[in-house]
Amino acid sequence: YFYLDFFDTSKGKFTDHSRHRELTETQTLIGLMLLDIYYKRFFDQHKIVRWSELRSIILEGEQQDAYKRILFNEVRTSNTYDSREWGNVHRKMNATIDLFDKIGWVEKQVPSLEEVSDFEIKPAINRLAKMYEHELLNFETFVSELKKEDTNDIS
């Protein structure tokens, strides 16, 4: 894999603003969650992620309050989120995984019966670490400043 960084003054097609867009708050948070998983499994040959693992990280992980605040718009210590709320999380997660699959940060595996299909995190996700270096160093501050997304936003 490789990365291309173009200067703002270049005249290539890659500088056309219609060819790229910024990540939403939810996509950024999910990306940082996946980046954390990637680093924890750094020496594993394949970094396959399953929905059950993601659910566990959201509910019980180190950054669970941040994940709940962004994904559910509310932190509940009882973890009693209903099926509608989980449906919104599945929708956001699937939309983000689809986007990350298109840009090469993950590779979707054979479709499963899970709410979110299994996928493999690819080395290209390191690009996210470069883009959000400051935010990773100050993760708590970063998450506290994220605004709540409109509930109609699918990603």
MDAnalysis code that builds the backbone (N, CA, C; Angstrom):
import MDAnalysis as mda
import numpy as np

u = mda.Universe.empty(465, n_residues=155, atom_resindex=np.repeat(np.arange(155), 3), trajectory=True)
u.add_TopologyAttr("name", ["N", "CA", "C"] * 155)
u.add_TopologyAttr("resid", np.arange(1, 156))
u.add_TopologyAttr("resname", ["TYR", "PHE", "TYR", "LEU", "ASP", "PHE", "PHE", "ASP", "THR", "SER", "LYS", "GLY", "LYS", "PHE", "THR", "ASP", "HIS", "SER", "ARG", "HIS", "ARG", "GLU", "LEU", "THR", "GLU", "THR", "GLN", "THR", "LEU", "ILE", "GLY", "LEU", "MET", "LEU", "LEU", "ASP", "ILE", "TYR", "TYR", "LYS", "ARG", "PHE", "PHE", "ASP", "GLN", "HIS", "LYS", "ILE", "VAL", "ARG", "TRP", "SER", "GLU", "LEU", "ARG", "SER", "ILE", "ILE", "LEU", "GLU", "GLY", "GLU", "GLN", "GLN", "ASP", "ALA", "TYR", "LYS", "ARG", "ILE", "LEU", "PHE", "ASN", "GLU", "VAL", "ARG", "THR", "SER", "ASN", "THR", "TYR", "ASP", "SER", "ARG", "GLU", "TRP", "GLY", "ASN", "VAL", "HIS", "ARG", "LYS", "MET", "ASN", "ALA", "THR", "ILE", "ASP", "LEU", "PHE", "ASP", "LYS", "ILE", "GLY", "TRP", "VAL", "GLU", "LYS", "GLN", "VAL", "PRO", "SER", "LEU", "GLU", "GLU", "VAL", "SER", "ASP", "PHE", "GLU", "ILE", "LYS", "PRO", "ALA", "ILE", "ASN", "ARG", "LEU", "ALA", "LYS", "MET", "TYR", "GLU", "HIS", "GLU", "LEU", "LEU", "ASN", "PHE", "GLU", "THR", "PHE", "VAL", "SER", "GLU", "LEU", "LYS", "LYS", "GLU", "ASP", "THR", "ASN", "ASP", "ILE", "SER"])
u.atoms.positions = np.array([
    [0.838, -1.174, 0.000],
    [0.000, 0.000, 0.000],
    [0.881, 1.234, 0.000],
    [0.297, 2.347, -0.370],
    [1.040, 3.600, -0.401],
    [0.058, 4.751, -0.246],
    [0.595, 5.911, 0.029],
    [-0.218, 7.110, 0.204],
    [0.296, 8.198, -0.717],
    [-0.618, 8.990, -1.207],
    [-0.253, 10.140, -2.017],
    [-0.707, 11.398, -1.288],
    [0.194, 12.301, -1.087],
    [-0.147, 13.598, -0.508],
    [0.169, 14.659, -1.544],
    [-0.850, 15.394, -1.962],
    [-0.665, 16.437, -2.953],
    [-0.740, 17.797, -2.283],
    [-0.010, 18.726, -2.809],
    [-0.050, 20.088, -2.302],
    [-1.316, 20.778, -2.787],
    [-1.795, 21.742, -2.016],
    [-3.008, 22.472, -2.383],
    [-2.865, 23.205, -3.704],
    [-1.655, 23.549, -4.090],
    [-1.446, 24.321, -5.309],
    [-1.319, 23.448, -6.552],
    [-1.367, 22.121, -6.398],
    [-1.208, 21.249, -7.572],
    [-2.456, 21.303, -8.442],
    [-2.337, 20.833, -9.666],
    [-3.437, 20.926, -10.614],
    [-3.974, 19.561, -11.018],
    [-3.643, 18.522, -10.277],
    [-4.106, 17.183, -10.605],
    [-5.568, 16.983, -10.256],
    [-6.141, 15.913, -10.772],
    [-7.541, 15.615, -10.503],
    [-7.787, 15.283, -9.035],
    [-6.746, 14.840, -8.330],
    [-6.924, 14.496, -6.930],
    [-7.197, 15.714, -6.062],
    [-6.923, 16.897, -6.550],
    [-7.188, 18.099, -5.759],
    [-8.609, 18.601, -5.952],
    [-9.353, 17.992, -6.862],
    [-10.741, 18.359, -7.087],
    [-11.552, 17.998, -5.835],
    [-12.222, 18.970, -5.237],
    [-12.943, 18.751, -3.988],
    [-14.111, 17.788, -4.132],
    [-14.592, 17.548, -5.343],
    [-15.680, 16.593, -5.520],
    [-15.184, 15.153, -5.408],
    [-13.856, 14.954, -5.365],
    [-13.290, 13.607, -5.322],
    [-12.979, 13.130, -3.902],
    [-13.245, 13.950, -2.906],
    [-12.997, 13.527, -1.534],
    [-13.949, 14.243, -0.584],
    [-14.049, 13.726, 0.626],
    [-14.864, 14.371, 1.655],
    [-14.270, 14.046, 3.017],
    [-14.654, 14.813, 4.006],
    [-14.157, 14.598, 5.356],
    [-14.980, 13.522, 6.049],
    [-14.369, 12.867, 7.015],
    [-15.072, 11.873, 7.810],
    [-15.986, 12.572, 8.809],
    [-17.134, 11.958, 9.082],
    [-18.026, 12.482, 10.115],
    [-17.448, 12.133, 11.485],
    [-18.049, 12.688, 12.531],
    [-17.599, 12.386, 13.883],
    [-17.703, 10.895, 14.175],
    [-18.821, 10.288, 13.775],
    [-19.015, 8.857, 14.008],
    [-17.990, 8.036, 13.248],
    [-17.755, 8.366, 11.985],
    [-16.764, 7.641, 11.193],
    [-15.373, 7.777, 11.804],
    [-15.056, 8.963, 12.288],
    [-13.756, 9.187, 12.919],
    [-13.621, 8.338, 14.173],
    [-14.642, 8.342, 15.014],
    [-14.589, 7.569, 16.252],
    [-14.478, 6.075, 15.963],
    [-15.262, 5.575, 15.020],
    [-15.180, 4.158, 14.653],
    [-13.800, 3.854, 14.081],
    [-13.281, 4.747, 13.265],
    [-11.941, 4.561, 12.717],
    [-10.887, 4.486, 13.805],
    [-10.992, 5.345, 14.808],
    [-10.030, 5.321, 15.914],
    [-10.189, 4.051, 16.748],
    [-11.424, 3.559, 16.880],
    [-11.656, 2.289, 17.567],
    [-10.959, 1.154, 16.809],
    [-11.110, 1.144, 15.487],
    [-10.477, 0.111, 14.664],
    [-8.961, 0.241, 14.689],
    [-8.473, 1.454, 14.724],
    [-7.028, 1.679, 14.809],
    [-6.480, 1.100, 16.117],
    [-7.212, 1.280, 17.207],
    [-6.814, 0.711, 18.494],
    [-6.776, -0.817, 18.414],
    [-7.785, -1.411, 17.793],
    [-7.811, -2.868, 17.609],
    [-6.621, -3.299, 16.764],
    [-6.340, -2.548, 15.706],
    [-5.215, -2.874, 14.820],
    [-3.903, -2.916, 15.605],
    [-3.666, -1.923, 16.433],
    [-2.420, -1.883, 17.206],
    [-2.365, -2.987, 18.261],
    [-3.499, -3.328, 18.858],
    [-3.516, -4.418, 19.840],
    [-3.218, -5.762, 19.185],
    [-3.548, -5.885, 17.911],
    [-3.310, -7.136, 17.175],
    [-2.159, -6.986, 16.184],
    [-1.281, -6.075, 16.441],
    [-0.238, -5.718, 15.486],
    [0.532, -6.924, 14.960],
    [0.827, -7.889, 15.809],
    [1.636, -9.027, 15.388],
    [0.804, -10.201, 14.875],
    [-0.512, -10.083, 14.893],
    [-1.362, -11.115, 14.298],
    [-1.280, -11.005, 12.785],
    [-1.240, -12.151, 12.116],
    [-1.151, -12.112, 10.660],
    [-2.423, -11.520, 10.048],
    [-3.572, -11.969, 10.530],
    [-4.846, -11.447, 10.037],
    [-5.563, -10.770, 11.196],
    [-6.061, -9.591, 10.939],
    [-6.733, -8.810, 11.976],
    [-8.235, -8.788, 11.686],
    [-8.866, -9.966, 11.798],
    [-10.291, -10.115, 11.528],
    [-11.080, -9.620, 12.742],
    [-12.096, -8.811, 12.482],
    [-12.931, -8.256, 13.549],
    [-14.357, -8.750, 13.347],
    [-14.957, -9.176, 14.437],
    [-16.336, -9.663, 14.418],
    [-17.222, -8.715, 15.230],
    [-18.521, -8.716, 14.922],
    [-19.456, -7.828, 15.595],
    [-19.451, -8.051, 17.105],
    [-19.377, -9.286, 17.550],
    [-19.396, -9.562, 18.991],
    [-18.239, -8.850, 19.705],
    [-17.089, -8.764, 19.051],
    [-15.943, -8.053, 19.633],
    [-16.211, -6.552, 19.705],
    [-16.769, -6.000, 18.625],
    [-17.072, -4.563, 18.603],
    [-18.099, -4.211, 19.678],
    [-19.118, -5.040, 19.800],
    [-20.157, -4.806, 20.807],
    [-19.547, -4.810, 22.211],
    [-18.670, -5.752, 22.459],
    [-18.002, -5.835, 23.755],
    [-17.151, -4.591, 24.022],
    [-16.446, -4.114, 23.009],
    [-15.621, -2.907, 23.154],
    [-16.496, -1.687, 23.437],
    [-17.622, -1.593, 22.736],
    [-18.537, -0.464, 22.937],
    [-19.085, -0.465, 24.365],
    [-19.461, -1.631, 24.866],
    [-20.099, -1.717, 26.182],
    [-19.125, -1.806, 27.352],
    [-17.936, -2.393, 27.114],
    [-17.050, -2.672, 28.244],
    [-15.615, -2.207, 28.038],
    [-15.311, -1.626, 26.889],
    [-13.941, -1.247, 26.578],
    [-13.431, -0.064, 27.380],
    [-12.156, 0.176, 27.214],
    [-11.474, 1.272, 27.905],
    [-12.149, 2.620, 27.653],
    [-12.595, 2.837, 26.438],
    [-13.205, 4.112, 26.045],
    [-14.723, 3.998, 25.899],
    [-15.341, 3.104, 26.667],
    [-16.769, 2.838, 26.514],
    [-17.635, 4.087, 26.644],
    [-17.310, 4.994, 27.550],
    [-18.125, 6.206, 27.701],
    [-18.103, 7.042, 26.424],
    [-16.946, 7.153, 25.817],
    [-16.829, 7.921, 24.573],
    [-17.624, 7.253, 23.460],
    [-17.493, 5.938, 23.341],
    [-18.213, 5.221, 22.288],
    [-19.720, 5.336, 22.481],
    [-20.186, 5.170, 23.713],
    [-21.625, 5.257, 23.988],
    [-22.144, 6.666, 23.717],
    [-21.371, 7.671, 24.109],
    [-21.800, 9.058, 23.915],
    [-22.001, 9.363, 22.432],
    [-21.102, 8.878, 21.589],
    [-21.198, 9.173, 20.163],
    [-22.185, 8.247, 19.457],
    [-22.161, 6.962, 19.771],
    [-23.004, 6.003, 19.054],
    [-24.452, 5.998, 19.534],
    [-24.672, 6.225, 20.832],
    [-26.027, 6.204, 21.387],
    [-26.520, 7.582, 21.819],
    [-25.655, 8.584, 21.797],
    [-25.959, 9.934, 22.283],
    [-26.243, 9.969, 23.779],
    [-25.895, 8.900, 24.488],
    [-26.170, 8.832, 25.922],
    [-25.327, 7.710, 26.538],
    [-24.809, 7.957, 27.727],
    [-24.042, 6.939, 28.450],
    [-24.930, 6.364, 29.544],
    [-25.152, 5.057, 29.490],
    [-25.915, 4.360, 30.530],
    [-25.007, 3.313, 31.161],
    [-24.837, 3.389, 32.447],
    [-23.974, 2.407, 33.116],
    [-24.604, 1.021, 33.120],
    [-25.926, 0.962, 33.001],
    [-26.618, -0.327, 32.994],
    [-26.517, -1.029, 31.635],
    [-26.061, -0.317, 30.609],
    [-25.951, -0.874, 29.247],
    [-27.281, -1.388, 28.712],
    [-28.373, -0.752, 29.096],
    [-29.696, -1.184, 28.647],
    [-30.141, -0.358, 27.446],
    [-29.610, -0.695, 26.305],
    [-29.998, -0.030, 25.065],
    [-30.964, -0.950, 24.335],
    [-32.040, -0.375, 23.795],
    [-33.045, -1.214, 23.143],
    [-32.651, -1.549, 21.703],
    [-33.465, -2.376, 21.067],
    [-33.146, -2.860, 19.715],
    [-33.132, -1.720, 18.693],
    [-33.953, -0.706, 18.893],
    [-33.946, 0.442, 17.979],
    [-32.611, 1.180, 18.068],
    [-32.129, 1.384, 19.282],
    [-30.846, 2.063, 19.474],
    [-29.703, 1.239, 18.890],
    [-29.732, -0.070, 19.117],
    [-28.701, -0.930, 18.527],
    [-28.816, -0.948, 17.007],
    [-30.038, -0.870, 16.489],
    [-30.229, -0.807, 15.036],
    [-29.540, 0.409, 14.434],
    [-29.623, 1.554, 15.125],
    [-28.927, 2.760, 14.663],
    [-27.416, 2.562, 14.679],
    [-26.913, 1.888, 15.718],
    [-25.473, 1.621, 15.793],
    [-25.059, 0.695, 14.653],
    [-25.852, -0.340, 14.383],
    [-25.542, -1.265, 13.274],
    [-25.485, -0.505, 11.955],
    [-26.447, 0.372, 11.755],
    [-26.506, 1.155, 10.517],
    [-25.267, 2.035, 10.371],
    [-24.904, 2.730, 11.438],
    [-23.715, 3.592, 11.410],
    [-22.451, 2.773, 11.188],
    [-22.354, 1.646, 11.871],
    [-21.173, 0.797, 11.757],
    [-21.061, 0.233, 10.335],
    [-22.161, -0.267, 9.786],
    [-22.134, -0.825, 8.430],
    [-21.781, 0.229, 7.389],
    [-22.339, 1.424, 7.523],
    [-22.027, 2.500, 6.572],
    [-20.548, 2.869, 6.649],
    [-20.011, 2.905, 7.856],
    [-18.594, 3.241, 8.031],
    [-17.702, 2.135, 7.486],
    [-18.041, 0.885, 7.762],
    [-17.250, -0.244, 7.259],
    [-17.298, -0.263, 5.733],
    [-18.452, 0.022, 5.139],
    [-18.552, 0.101, 3.672],
    [-17.613, 1.173, 3.121],
    [-17.606, 2.343, 3.748],
    [-16.725, 3.425, 3.312],
    [-15.264, 3.025, 3.465],
    [-14.907, 2.484, 4.615],
    [-13.520, 2.082, 4.859],
    [-13.087, 0.962, 3.915],
    [-14.022, 0.100, 3.525],
    [-13.716, -0.947, 2.548],
    [-13.388, -0.316, 1.191],
    [-14.141, 0.702, 0.811],
    [-13.905, 1.382, -0.473],
    [-12.548, 2.074, -0.517],
    [-12.114, 2.626, 0.614],
    [-10.836, 3.348, 0.613],
    [-9.661, 2.470, 1.036],
    [-9.928, 1.193, 1.315],
    [-8.852, 0.241, 1.561],
    [-8.362, 0.136, 2.992],
    [-9.087, 0.697, 3.942],
    [-8.671, 0.598, 5.340],
    [-9.094, -0.729, 5.953],
    [-10.179, -1.307, 5.446],
    [-10.623, -2.633, 5.876],
    [-10.991, -3.429, 4.632],
    [-11.108, -4.731, 4.811],
    [-11.575, -5.599, 3.727],
    [-12.696, -6.456, 4.283],
    [-13.894, -6.267, 3.724],
    [-15.038, -7.033, 4.198],
    [-14.842, -8.504, 3.851],
    [-15.246, -9.364, 4.773],
    [-15.152, -10.800, 4.586],
    [-16.472, -11.312, 4.018],
    [-16.575, -12.608, 3.892],
    [-17.804, -13.223, 3.394],
    [-18.964, -12.766, 4.279],
    [-20.071, -12.347, 3.668],
    [-21.204, -11.876, 4.473],
    [-21.631, -12.924, 5.511],
    [-21.989, -12.435, 6.680],
    [-22.408, -13.333, 7.757],
    [-23.828, -12.985, 8.187],
    [-24.332, -13.757, 9.122],
    [-25.674, -13.504, 9.645],
    [-25.659, -12.468, 10.767],
    [-24.483, -12.002, 11.116],
    [-24.347, -10.981, 12.158],
    [-24.920, -9.645, 11.673],
    [-25.186, -8.757, 12.623],
    [-25.696, -7.428, 12.292],
    [-24.677, -6.630, 11.488],
    [-23.397, -6.864, 11.776],
    [-22.298, -6.213, 11.062],
    [-21.391, -7.327, 10.560],
    [-21.123, -7.340, 9.256],
    [-20.285, -8.393, 8.677],
    [-18.866, -8.335, 9.223],
    [-18.218, -9.502, 9.260],
    [-16.815, -9.565, 9.666],
    [-15.965, -8.818, 8.646],
    [-14.845, -8.282, 9.102],
    [-13.934, -7.582, 8.204],
    [-12.523, -7.690, 8.749],
    [-11.553, -7.454, 7.874],
    [-10.152, -7.457, 8.272],
    [-9.618, -6.037, 8.204],
    [-8.933, -5.624, 9.261],
    [-8.326, -4.294, 9.278],
    [-7.012, -4.373, 8.507],
    [-6.832, -3.488, 7.545],
    [-5.652, -3.485, 6.680],
    [-4.621, -2.458, 7.179],
    [-3.354, -2.639, 6.807],
    [-2.303, -1.701, 7.237],
    [-2.560, -0.248, 6.824],
    [-3.346, -0.040, 5.782],
    [-3.620, 1.322, 5.317],
    [-4.344, 2.163, 6.364],
    [-4.912, 1.536, 7.394],
    [-5.597, 2.311, 8.441],
    [-4.609, 3.183, 9.214],
    [-3.323, 2.909, 9.062],
    [-2.310, 3.773, 9.678],
    [-2.430, 5.208, 9.183],
    [-3.027, 5.386, 8.028],
    [-3.260, 6.726, 7.482],
    [-4.094, 7.558, 8.462],
    [-5.037, 6.903, 9.105],
    [-5.888, 7.578, 10.086],
    [-5.063, 8.073, 11.272],
    [-4.088, 7.282, 11.691],
    [-3.220, 7.698, 12.804],
    [-2.434, 8.945, 12.436],
    [-1.999, 9.018, 11.199],
    [-1.256, 10.200, 10.752],
    [-2.171, 11.427, 10.714],
    [-3.397, 11.236, 10.225],
    [-4.333, 12.345, 10.095],
    [-4.802, 12.872, 11.454],
    [-4.926, 11.992, 12.436],
    [-5.481, 12.363, 13.739],
    [-4.460, 12.198, 14.862],
    [-3.207, 12.465, 14.574],
    [-2.136, 12.302, 15.554],
    [-2.402, 13.111, 16.828],
    [-2.766, 14.373, 16.673],
    [-3.016, 15.231, 17.838],
    [-4.205, 14.714, 18.650],
    [-5.266, 14.309, 17.969],
    [-6.461, 13.826, 18.650],
    [-6.184, 12.541, 19.424],
    [-5.316, 11.683, 18.881],
    [-4.975, 10.442, 19.576],
    [-4.213, 10.718, 20.865],
    [-3.381, 11.742, 20.851],
    [-2.624, 12.096, 22.049],
    [-3.523, 12.697, 23.129],
    [-4.630, 13.293, 22.715],
    [-5.582, 13.934, 23.636],
    [-6.976, 13.361, 23.401],
    [-7.108, 12.038, 23.466],
    [-8.349, 11.373, 23.073],
    [-9.545, 11.822, 23.898],
    [-9.394, 11.921, 25.208],
    [-10.515, 12.329, 26.068],
    [-11.028, 13.718, 25.684],
    [-10.125, 14.648, 25.456],
    [-10.507, 15.999, 25.052],
    [-11.189, 15.970, 23.698],
    [-10.632, 15.199, 22.768],
    [-11.195, 15.079, 21.427],
    [-12.640, 14.592, 21.485],
    [-12.888, 13.538, 22.242],
    [-14.230, 12.969, 22.320],
    [-15.189, 13.929, 23.004],
    [-14.733, 14.613, 24.034],
    [-15.622, 15.536, 24.742],
    [-16.026, 16.720, 23.867],
    [-15.223, 17.040, 22.868],
    [-15.534, 18.164, 21.986],
    [-16.386, 17.770, 20.783],
    [-16.515, 16.475, 20.540],
    [-17.322, 16.053, 19.401],
    [-18.772, 16.444, 19.635],
    [-19.364, 17.031, 18.633],
    [-20.768, 17.400, 18.775],
    [-21.638, 16.185, 18.499],
    [-22.791, 16.190, 19.073],
    [-23.728, 15.109, 18.808],
    [-24.218, 15.243, 17.372],
    [-24.249, 14.103, 16.681],
    [-24.706, 14.121, 15.294],
    [-26.220, 14.107, 15.239],
    [-26.731, 14.584, 14.155],
    [-28.156, 14.510, 13.884],
    [-28.533, 13.037, 13.791],
    [-29.608, 12.641, 14.417],
    [-30.008, 11.234, 14.405],
    [-30.380, 10.746, 13.012],
    [-30.575, 11.659, 12.086],
    [-30.885, 11.260, 10.713],
    [-29.646, 10.951, 9.897],
    [-28.474, 11.246, 10.415],
    [-27.221, 10.991, 9.697],
    [-26.967, 9.498, 9.695],
    [-26.822, 8.899, 8.513],
    [-26.667, 7.450, 8.436],
    [-25.262, 6.993, 8.716],
    [-24.303, 7.870, 8.768],
    [-22.952, 7.402, 9.042],
    [-22.420, 8.200, 10.158],
])
